[in-house]
Amino acid sequence: MPRLQSLPCQPPPTQTPQNQLDESSPETSNSEEQEWVSGFELIALIAGCTLVVFLMLLDTTVITTAIPQITDQFQSLQDVGWYGSSYQLASSVLLPLTGKIYQSFGTKWTFLCFFAIFEIGSLVCGVASSSMMLIIGRTVAGIGGSGIQNGALIIIAECAPMPKRPALTGFMLGVSQVGVVAGPLIGGVLTQYTTWRWCFYINLPAGIVVATLLCFIRIPNHCDNPMNLLAIKKALGNLDLIGFLLFIPAVTQFLLALQYGGDRFPWASATIIGLFCGSGCTLLAFLLWEHYKADNAMIPFFVVRKTIIWSSCLVSGFLKATSVCALYYLPIYFQAVKNKTPMMSGVYIIPTIVGQLLGTMLSGRLVERVGYYLPFTVTGGVISSIGCGLVSTFTPDTTAYKWVCYQFLSGLGRGIAMQMPIIAVQMAINPYQIPVAVGLVMFGQSLMSSIFLSSAAVIFNGSLKRLLTQYSPSIDAQIVISAGATAFRGVIPTSQVANVVMAYSKSLDCVFYLVSGAAVMVFVFSWGTGWENIKKENSQTGAA
């Protein structure tokens, strides 16, 4: 059975400093060896982690089709934005810290704790008696969700040797991503035939089963410190809580500026400028503190400055941005341009997910055989760029054959490259730093998604206003925009519908120009993710 030397949770005082150790040789302990998980235990572990990540991703979109009934019950139309942003903000600001948490405590119980917090948040949402209670529940769920996906990836890294990780990671990411698309469909069915509360209750029974299963499975642990009071106190001291407290306002203000800019407040308003300035100042203070903390920082600079690490974060972030923008704006194309129902628009974007699922699982198996991940990162960037570029050619008359094939192609490219940044960072650093590196990759995904969604909204709204004036000068553009993507046909003359549909179509093309640019950036930065062979025994080079 393949073996890999494991590292103690805290390097002994006599060892080389962590940054020097990482830059020279990751293998520092010849006295300890760790057996990998195999057989039924590995199957059960991967299935359990996949289901947990599936539920977490499902929770991010299941609420979308339930929002109308929620706002009817709570009379809370003004709070709609917070139902999503409260989850996103809580998850984003915690992501870098989760790496340090996994690094300091046992992986298994840390993962289960994050999942328990996520389940508590789901329960609070399900029993919510007011809009504020629902927002609080979404925030709690976001806190728990921040440590779930990266925790599952860390578990795979600790339970399987490097040559097997691409296939396992590909399976987990591919299957769990189905939750993103299935969310609106499941949410619509539950809301229509039961109550919107089951959009959150659905997480509870499945969660109990998974948690019970994982409790009885042995997960190898890089952290050998006993979990007594002294060890916990020492671990808490290693979390860099001051850095975290500086990081929270920096990210929160930045994300709020992106969310409010051009919507609630003009971009040139004092509010938006103040949020950006506040974010920049606190970010500067955070960076100075992290430099002072050196190896004990929440985001260690010696990790971030490695070319493979920052390139992988950018590749993963751009990939996530293309995926999220597609999932947000393709339904608008089918509902506004093709005049399909919300549920059918969810069905019509299935080719994207099928391509993504096939790409992740196929590339995982191929990397396991070939040994090198860089060709798949580059290939995924090329195919995704071509697919997204073709999607930007959609018109009101685009045939089903074209929109199926173009979506499949863009999803296939994303799927091929999706897991490669995770593999790359594991090859680049000491096993002790893997939780921190994976947390940074997940944070890159979250931050890039927020930036590109906000940018896409600005581009779409600005283009729609301009094109509505051009194609339908007799129609008040604000009335069309206020009516929404599905109801505008009821507020304008029938003779103007085709013109408004064309304005929507061309505005969506502009959004996919942006998405195509993000896909091109995947190709550009993929060259920095390193040329490493995962088949080498204990190969984690630490090369920058």
C-alpha positions as CSV (number, residue, x, y, z in Angstrom):
1,M,0.0,0.0,0.0
2,P,1.4,3.4,-0.9
3,R,2.6,5.4,2.1
4,L,3.4,9.0,2.7
5,Q,5.4,10.5,5.6
6,S,3.2,12.7,7.8
7,L,4.2,15.8,9.5
8,P,3.5,16.7,13.2
9,C,0.9,19.4,13.7
10,Q,3.4,21.8,15.3
11,P,7.1,21.5,14.1
12,P,9.4,20.9,17.0
13,P,11.4,23.9,18.2
14,T,14.7,22.5,16.9
15,Q,13.4,22.2,13.3
16,T,14.2,24.6,10.5
17,P,11.7,27.6,10.4
18,Q,8.6,26.8,8.5
19,N,9.3,29.0,5.5
20,Q,12.8,27.7,5.0
21,L,11.6,24.1,5.5
22,D,8.9,24.7,2.9
23,E,11.3,26.1,0.3
24,S,13.7,23.3,0.6
25,S,12.1,20.0,1.4
26,P,8.6,19.2,2.6
27,E,9.5,15.9,3.9
28,T,10.9,16.5,7.4
29,S,9.9,13.5,9.4
30,N,11.4,10.1,8.7
31,S,10.1,8.6,11.8
32,E,6.4,8.7,11.1
33,E,4.5,7.1,8.3
34,Q,0.8,7.2,7.6
35,E,-1.3,4.5,5.9
36,W,-3.9,5.8,3.5
37,V,-7.6,5.0,3.8
38,S,-8.8,2.3,1.4
39,G,-11.6,0.0,0.5
40,F,-15.1,0.5,1.9
41,E,-13.9,3.2,4.3
42,L,-12.6,5.3,1.5
43,I,-15.8,4.9,-0.6
44,A,-18.0,5.8,2.4
45,L,-15.7,8.8,3.2
46,I,-15.8,10.2,-0.3
47,A,-19.6,9.6,-0.6
48,G,-20.2,11.4,2.8
49,C,-18.0,14.4,1.9
50,T,-19.6,14.6,-1.6
51,L,-23.1,14.7,-0.1
52,V,-22.1,17.3,2.5
53,V,-20.6,19.6,-0.2
54,F,-23.6,18.9,-2.4
55,L,-25.9,20.1,0.4
56,M,-23.8,23.2,0.9
57,L,-23.9,24.1,-2.8
58,L,-27.6,23.3,-3.0
59,D,-28.2,25.7,-0.2
60,T,-26.6,28.6,-2.2
61,T,-29.3,28.4,-4.9
62,V,-32.3,26.6,-3.5
63,I,-33.6,29.8,-2.0
64,T,-33.8,31.6,-5.4
65,T,-37.2,30.2,-6.4
66,A,-38.6,30.5,-2.9
67,I,-37.9,34.2,-2.4
68,P,-41.2,35.4,-3.9
69,Q,-43.2,33.4,-1.3
70,I,-40.8,34.4,1.5
71,T,-41.2,38.1,0.7
72,D,-45.0,37.6,0.6
73,Q,-45.1,36.0,4.0
74,F,-42.7,38.4,5.7
75,Q,-43.6,41.5,3.6
76,S,-39.8,41.9,3.2
77,L,-39.2,42.8,-0.5
78,Q,-36.5,45.2,0.7
79,D,-34.5,42.4,2.3
80,V,-34.2,40.2,-0.8
81,G,-30.6,41.1,-1.4
82,W,-29.6,40.1,2.1
83,Y,-30.9,36.6,1.8
84,G,-28.0,35.8,-0.5
85,S,-25.4,38.4,0.5
86,S,-25.5,37.5,4.2
87,Y,-24.5,33.9,3.4
88,Q,-21.8,35.1,0.9
89,L,-20.3,37.7,3.3
90,A,-20.1,35.3,6.2
91,S,-18.5,32.6,4.1
92,S,-16.1,34.9,2.3
93,V,-14.5,36.6,5.3
94,L,-14.0,33.3,7.1
95,L,-12.5,31.3,4.3
96,P,-8.8,32.2,4.9
97,L,-9.1,31.6,8.6
98,T,-10.6,28.1,8.0
99,G,-7.3,27.0,6.7
100,K,-5.5,27.9,9.9
101,I,-8.3,26.2,11.9
102,Y,-7.9,23.0,10.0
103,Q,-4.1,23.3,10.4
104,S,-4.4,23.7,14.2
105,F,-7.1,21.2,15.0
106,G,-8.0,17.7,13.9
107,T,-9.5,17.6,10.4
108,K,-12.3,15.2,11.1
109,W,-13.9,17.0,14.0
110,T,-13.2,20.4,12.6
111,F,-15.1,19.4,9.4
112,L,-18.0,18.0,11.5
113,C,-18.1,21.2,13.5
114,F,-18.4,23.4,10.4
115,F,-21.1,21.0,9.1
116,A,-23.0,21.2,12.4
117,I,-22.9,25.0,12.3
118,F,-24.3,24.8,8.7
119,E,-27.1,22.5,9.9
120,I,-27.9,24.9,12.8
121,G,-28.2,27.8,10.3
122,S,-30.5,25.7,8.1
123,L,-32.7,24.9,11.1
124,V,-32.9,28.6,12.0
125,C,-33.9,29.4,8.5
126,G,-36.5,26.7,8.4
127,V,-38.2,27.9,11.7
128,A,-37.7,31.6,11.0
129,S,-40.6,33.8,12.1
130,S,-39.3,37.0,10.6
131,S,-37.1,38.2,7.8
132,M,-34.4,39.2,10.3
133,M,-34.4,35.7,11.8
134,L,-34.0,34.3,8.3
135,I,-31.1,36.6,7.5
136,I,-29.4,35.5,10.8
137,G,-30.0,31.9,9.9
138,R,-28.4,32.5,6.5
139,T,-25.4,34.1,8.2
140,V,-24.9,31.2,10.5
141,A,-25.2,28.8,7.5
142,G,-22.6,30.8,5.7
143,I,-20.2,30.5,8.7
144,G,-20.6,26.8,8.6
145,G,-20.4,26.6,4.8
146,S,-17.1,28.4,4.8
147,G,-15.2,25.4,6.0
148,I,-17.1,22.6,4.2
149,Q,-15.7,22.5,0.7
150,N,-12.1,23.1,1.6
151,G,-12.5,20.7,4.5
152,A,-13.6,18.0,2.1
153,L,-10.6,18.7,-0.1
154,I,-8.3,18.5,2.9
155,I,-9.8,15.2,3.9
156,I,-9.1,13.8,0.5
157,A,-5.5,15.0,0.7
158,E,-5.1,13.2,4.1
159,C,-6.8,10.0,3.1
160,A,-5.5,9.3,-0.4
161,P,-2.0,9.4,-2.0
162,M,-1.3,12.1,-4.5
163,P,-1.8,9.9,-7.7
164,K,-5.3,9.0,-6.6
165,R,-6.4,12.5,-5.5
166,P,-7.3,13.9,-9.0
167,A,-9.9,11.2,-9.6
168,L,-11.4,11.4,-6.1
169,T,-11.4,15.2,-6.2
170,G,-12.9,15.2,-9.7
171,F,-15.7,12.9,-8.5
172,M,-16.5,15.0,-5.5
173,L,-16.4,18.4,-7.3
174,G,-18.3,17.1,-10.3
175,V,-21.2,15.5,-8.4
176,S,-21.5,18.2,-5.8
177,Q,-21.7,20.9,-8.5
178,V,-25.0,19.4,-9.6
179,G,-26.4,21.0,-6.4
180,V,-25.9,24.4,-7.8
181,V,-28.2,23.8,-10.8
182,A,-30.6,21.4,-8.9
183,G,-31.2,24.1,-6.3
184,P,-33.7,26.2,-8.2
185,L,-35.5,23.1,-9.5
186,I,-35.7,21.5,-6.0
187,G,-36.6,24.9,-4.4
188,G,-39.4,25.4,-6.9
189,V,-40.9,22.0,-6.4
190,L,-40.7,22.2,-2.6
191,T,-42.1,25.7,-2.5
192,Q,-45.0,24.8,-4.9
193,Y,-46.0,21.5,-3.3
194,T,-45.1,21.9,0.4
195,T,-43.6,25.1,1.9
196,W,-40.5,27.2,1.3
197,R,-39.3,26.1,4.8
198,W,-38.5,22.7,3.3
199,C,-35.8,24.3,1.2
200,F,-33.9,24.4,4.5
201,Y,-35.3,21.4,6.3
202,I,-34.1,19.2,3.5
203,N,-30.5,19.6,4.8
204,L,-31.3,18.2,8.2
205,P,-32.2,14.4,7.7
206,A,-29.4,14.0,5.1
207,G,-27.0,15.8,7.4
208,I,-27.7,13.6,10.3
209,V,-27.1,10.5,8.2
210,V,-23.8,11.8,6.8
211,A,-22.6,13.0,10.2
212,T,-23.3,9.7,11.8
213,L,-21.4,7.9,9.0
214,L,-18.4,10.2,9.2
215,C,-18.2,9.8,13.0
216,F,-17.3,6.1,12.6
217,I,-14.8,6.4,9.8
218,R,-11.1,6.8,10.6
219,I,-9.6,9.8,9.0
220,P,-5.7,10.1,9.2
221,N,-4.8,13.3,11.0
222,H,-1.7,15.5,10.4
223,C,-2.3,17.0,13.8
224,D,-0.8,14.8,16.5
225,N,-1.3,17.1,19.4
226,P,-3.7,15.8,22.1
227,M,-6.9,17.8,22.3
228,N,-6.6,18.9,25.9
229,L,-7.2,22.4,27.3
230,L,-3.5,23.4,27.0
231,A,-3.3,22.3,23.4
232,I,-6.6,24.0,22.5
233,K,-5.3,27.3,24.1
234,K,-2.1,27.0,22.2
235,A,-3.9,26.3,18.9
236,L,-6.2,29.3,19.4
237,G,-3.1,31.4,19.9
238,N,-1.9,30.2,16.5
239,L,-5.1,31.3,14.6
240,D,-4.0,35.0,14.2
241,L,-7.3,36.4,15.5
242,I,-6.1,40.0,15.2
243,G,-5.3,39.5,11.6
244,F,-8.8,38.0,11.2
245,L,-10.4,41.0,12.9
246,L,-8.6,43.3,10.4
247,F,-9.5,41.1,7.5
248,I,-13.2,41.1,8.2
249,P,-13.9,44.8,7.6
250,A,-11.5,44.9,4.6
251,V,-13.4,42.2,2.8
252,T,-16.9,43.1,4.0
253,Q,-16.6,46.8,2.9
254,F,-15.2,45.7,-0.5
255,L,-18.0,43.2,-1.1
256,L,-20.7,45.7,0.1
257,A,-19.3,48.3,-2.2
258,L,-19.6,45.9,-5.1
259,Q,-23.1,44.9,-4.1
260,Y,-24.5,48.4,-3.6
261,G,-22.6,50.2,-6.3
262,G,-24.8,51.1,-9.3
263,D,-27.8,49.6,-7.5
264,R,-28.7,51.3,-4.2
265,F,-26.1,54.0,-4.6
266,P,-24.3,55.5,-7.6
267,W,-20.7,54.4,-8.1
268,A,-19.5,58.0,-7.5
269,S,-21.5,58.4,-4.3
270,A,-19.8,59.1,-1.0
271,T,-21.1,55.8,0.4
272,I,-19.4,53.6,-2.3
273,I,-16.2,55.7,-2.3
274,G,-16.1,55.5,1.5
275,L,-16.6,51.7,1.5
276,F,-13.7,51.3,-1.0
277,C,-11.5,53.7,0.9
278,G,-12.3,51.9,4.2
279,S,-11.6,48.6,2.6
280,G,-8.2,49.8,1.3
281,C,-7.1,51.2,4.6
282,T,-8.0,48.1,6.6
283,L,-6.4,45.9,3.9
284,L,-3.2,47.9,4.3
285,A,-3.3,47.5,8.1
286,F,-4.0,43.7,7.6
287,L,-1.0,43.3,5.3
288,L,1.3,45.1,7.7
289,W,0.1,42.9,10.5
290,E,0.5,39.7,8.4
291,H,4.1,40.8,7.6
292,Y,4.8,41.3,11.3
293,K,3.3,37.8,12.1
294,A,5.5,36.2,9.4
295,D,5.1,32.4,9.5
296,N,2.2,32.5,12.1
297,A,0.1,34.8,9.9
298,M,-3.4,33.8,8.8
299,I,-2.2,34.2,5.2
300,P,1.6,33.5,5.4
301,F,3.4,35.5,2.8
302,F,5.9,32.8,2.1
303,V,3.0,30.7,0.9
304,V,1.3,33.3,-1.2
305,R,4.4,34.5,-2.9
306,K,5.0,31.1,-4.6
307,T,4.1,31.4,-8.2
308,I,2.2,28.1,-8.2
309,I,0.1,29.2,-5.2
310,W,-1.0,32.6,-6.5
311,S,-1.4,31.3,-10.0
312,S,-3.6,28.5,-8.8
313,C,-5.7,31.0,-6.8
314,L,-6.3,33.1,-9.8
315,V,-7.0,30.2,-12.1
316,S,-9.5,28.8,-9.6
317,G,-11.1,32.2,-9.1
318,F,-11.5,32.9,-12.8
319,L,-13.0,29.4,-13.4
320,K,-15.5,30.0,-10.6
321,A,-16.4,33.4,-12.0
322,T,-17.2,31.9,-15.4
323,S,-19.3,29.2,-13.7
324,V,-21.3,31.5,-11.4
325,C,-21.9,34.1,-14.1
326,A,-23.2,31.4,-16.5
327,L,-25.5,30.0,-13.8
328,Y,-26.9,33.5,-13.1
329,Y,-27.3,34.8,-16.6
330,L,-28.2,31.8,-18.8
331,P,-31.6,31.4,-17.0
332,I,-32.2,35.1,-17.8
333,Y,-31.5,34.3,-21.5
334,F,-34.0,31.5,-21.5
335,Q,-36.7,33.3,-19.5
336,A,-36.4,36.8,-21.0
337,V,-35.3,36.0,-24.6
338,K,-36.7,32.5,-25.1
339,N,-39.8,33.1,-22.9
340,K,-39.5,29.9,-20.9
341,T,-40.6,29.3,-17.3
342,P,-38.2,29.6,-14.4
343,M,-38.3,25.8,-14.0
344,M,-37.7,25.1,-17.7
345,S,-34.8,27.6,-17.7
346,G,-33.2,25.4,-15.0
347,V,-33.7,22.4,-17.2
348,Y,-32.2,24.1,-20.2
349,I,-28.9,24.9,-18.5
350,I,-28.4,21.2,-17.7
351,P,-25.9,20.9,-20.6
352,T,-23.6,23.2,-18.8
353,I,-23.6,21.0,-15.7
354,V,-23.4,17.8,-17.7
355,G,-20.3,19.1,-19.5
356,Q,-18.8,20.2,-16.2
357,L,-19.5,16.9,-14.5
358,L,-18.0,14.9,-17.4
359,G,-15.0,17.2,-17.6
360,T,-14.1,16.9,-13.9
361,M,-14.5,13.1,-13.7
362,L,-12.7,12.5,-17.0
363,S,-9.8,14.8,-16.3
364,G,-9.4,13.3,-12.8
365,R,-8.9,9.8,-14.2
366,L,-6.6,11.0,-17.0
367,V,-4.4,12.9,-14.7
368,E,-4.1,9.8,-12.5
369,R,-2.8,8.0,-15.6
370,V,-0.7,10.7,-17.2
371,G,0.7,12.2,-14.0
372,Y,0.9,15.8,-15.1
373,Y,-1.9,18.3,-14.4
374,L,-0.7,21.3,-16.4
375,P,-1.9,20.1,-19.8
376,F,-5.4,19.7,-18.5
377,T,-5.4,23.2,-16.9
378,V,-4.3,24.7,-20.2
379,T,-6.7,22.6,-22.3
380,G,-9.6,23.5,-20.0
381,G,-8.8,27.2,-20.3
382,V,-8.8,26.9,-24.1
383,I,-12.0,24.9,-24.4
384,S,-13.8,27.1,-21.9
385,S,-12.7,30.2,-23.7
386,I,-14.1,28.8,-27.0
387,G,-17.3,27.7,-25.4
388,C,-17.9,31.0,-23.6
389,G,-17.2,32.9,-26.8
390,L,-19.8,30.8,-28.6
391,V,-22.3,31.4,-25.9
392,S,-21.9,35.1,-26.4
393,T,-23.3,34.6,-29.9
394,F,-26.7,33.6,-28.6
395,T,-29.6,35.4,-30.2
396,P,-33.4,35.1,-30.0
397,D,-33.3,32.7,-32.9
398,T,-30.5,30.4,-31.7
399,T,-31.5,26.8,-32.2
400,A,-31.6,24.2,-29.5
401,Y,-28.7,22.3,-31.1
402,K,-26.4,25.4,-30.8
403,W,-27.4,26.4,-27.2
404,V,-27.0,22.8,-26.1
405,C,-23.6,22.3,-27.7
406,Y,-22.2,25.7,-26.8
407,Q,-23.2,25.3,-23.2
408,F,-21.8,21.7,-23.0
409,L,-18.5,22.9,-24.5
410,S,-18.0,25.8,-22.0
411,G,-19.0,23.4,-19.1
412,L,-16.6,20.8,-20.3
413,G,-13.7,23.2,-20.4
414,R,-14.4,24.4,-16.8
415,G,-14.7,20.8,-15.7
416,I,-11.4,19.8,-17.2
417,A,-9.5,22.5,-15.4
418,M,-11.6,22.8,-12.2
419,Q,-9.7,20.6,-9.8
420,M,-6.2,21.2,-11.2
421,P,-5.5,24.3,-9.0
422,I,-6.2,22.1,-5.9
423,I,-3.8,19.5,-7.1
424,A,-1.2,22.1,-8.0
425,V,-1.1,23.7,-4.5
426,Q,-0.8,20.3,-2.9
427,M,2.3,19.7,-5.0
428,A,3.9,23.0,-4.2
429,I,4.0,23.1,-0.4
430,N,4.7,21.2,2.8
431,P,1.8,18.9,3.8
432,Y,1.5,20.9,7.0
433,Q,0.5,24.0,5.0
434,I,-2.0,22.3,2.7
435,P,-5.1,23.5,4.8
436,V,-3.9,27.1,4.5
437,A,-3.3,26.8,0.7
438,V,-6.6,25.2,0.0
439,G,-8.4,27.9,2.1
440,L,-6.7,30.5,-0.1
441,V,-7.9,28.8,-3.3
442,M,-11.4,28.7,-1.9
443,F,-11.2,32.4,-1.0
444,G,-10.0,33.2,-4.5
445,Q,-13.1,31.5,-5.8
446,S,-15.4,33.5,-3.5
447,L,-13.8,36.8,-4.1
448,M,-13.6,36.5,-7.9
449,S,-17.2,35.3,-8.0
450,S,-18.3,38.5,-6.1
451,I,-16.2,40.8,-8.3
452,F,-17.4,39.3,-11.6
453,L,-21.1,39.1,-10.6
454,S,-21.0,42.7,-9.6
455,S,-19.2,43.6,-12.8
456,A,-21.6,41.6,-14.9
457,A,-24.6,43.3,-13.3
458,V,-23.1,46.7,-14.1
459,I,-22.5,45.7,-17.7
460,F,-25.9,44.1,-18.1
461,N,-27.9,46.9,-16.6
462,G,-26.0,49.7,-18.4
463,S,-26.2,47.9,-21.7
464,L,-29.9,47.1,-21.3
465,K,-30.8,50.8,-20.6
466,R,-28.8,51.9,-23.6
467,L,-30.2,49.3,-26.0
468,L,-33.8,49.8,-24.8
469,T,-33.5,53.5,-25.8
470,Q,-32.0,52.4,-29.1
471,Y,-34.4,49.6,-30.1
472,S,-37.6,50.9,-28.4
473,P,-37.3,54.7,-28.0
474,S,-41.1,55.0,-27.3
475,I,-40.9,52.7,-24.3
476,D,-39.8,53.9,-20.8
477,A,-36.7,51.8,-20.1
478,Q,-37.1,52.0,-16.4
479,I,-40.6,50.5,-16.6
480,V,-39.2,47.5,-18.5
481,I,-36.3,47.0,-16.1
482,S,-38.5,47.3,-13.0
483,A,-40.9,44.7,-14.4
484,G,-38.2,42.1,-14.5
485,A,-37.0,39.6,-17.0
486,T,-40.2,37.6,-17.0
487,A,-42.9,40.2,-16.6
488,F,-41.9,42.9,-19.1
489,R,-44.1,41.4,-21.8
490,G,-47.1,42.4,-19.7
491,V,-46.3,46.1,-19.4
492,I,-45.4,46.9,-23.0
493,P,-47.3,46.8,-26.3
494,T,-47.1,43.5,-28.2
495,S,-45.5,45.3,-31.1
496,Q,-42.5,46.2,-29.0
497,V,-41.8,42.8,-27.5
498,A,-39.4,41.7,-30.2
499,N,-37.4,44.9,-29.9
500,V,-37.1,44.6,-26.1
501,V,-36.2,40.9,-26.5
502,M,-33.3,41.9,-28.8
503,A,-32.1,44.4,-26.3
504,Y,-32.1,41.7,-23.6
505,S,-30.2,39.3,-25.9
506,K,-27.5,41.8,-26.9
507,S,-27.1,42.9,-23.2
508,L,-26.5,39.3,-22.3
509,D,-24.0,39.0,-25.0
510,C,-22.0,41.8,-23.3
511,V,-22.0,39.8,-20.1
512,F,-20.6,36.7,-21.8
513,Y,-17.9,38.8,-23.4
514,L,-16.8,39.4,-19.8
515,V,-17.1,35.7,-19.0
516,S,-15.1,34.9,-22.1
517,G,-12.4,37.2,-20.9
518,A,-12.3,35.4,-17.5
519,A,-11.9,32.1,-19.4
520,V,-9.0,33.5,-21.3
521,M,-7.4,34.5,-18.0
522,V,-7.6,30.9,-16.9
523,F,-5.5,30.0,-19.9
524,V,-3.0,32.8,-19.2
525,F,-2.4,32.0,-15.6
526,S,-2.6,28.3,-15.9
527,W,1.0,28.4,-17.2
528,G,2.1,29.4,-13.7
529,T,0.6,26.4,-11.9
530,G,3.8,24.3,-12.4
531,W,4.9,21.2,-14.3
532,E,4.9,18.5,-11.6
533,N,4.4,14.8,-11.8
534,I,1.9,13.5,-9.2
535,K,3.2,10.0,-9.7
536,K,6.4,10.7,-8.0
537,E,6.5,9.0,-4.6
538,N,6.0,11.7,-1.9
539,S,6.4,14.4,-4.5
540,Q,5.7,17.8,-3.2
541,T,8.4,19.9,-4.5
542,G,7.9,23.2,-2.9
543,A,9.1,24.9,-6.0
544,A,8.0,28.4,-6.5
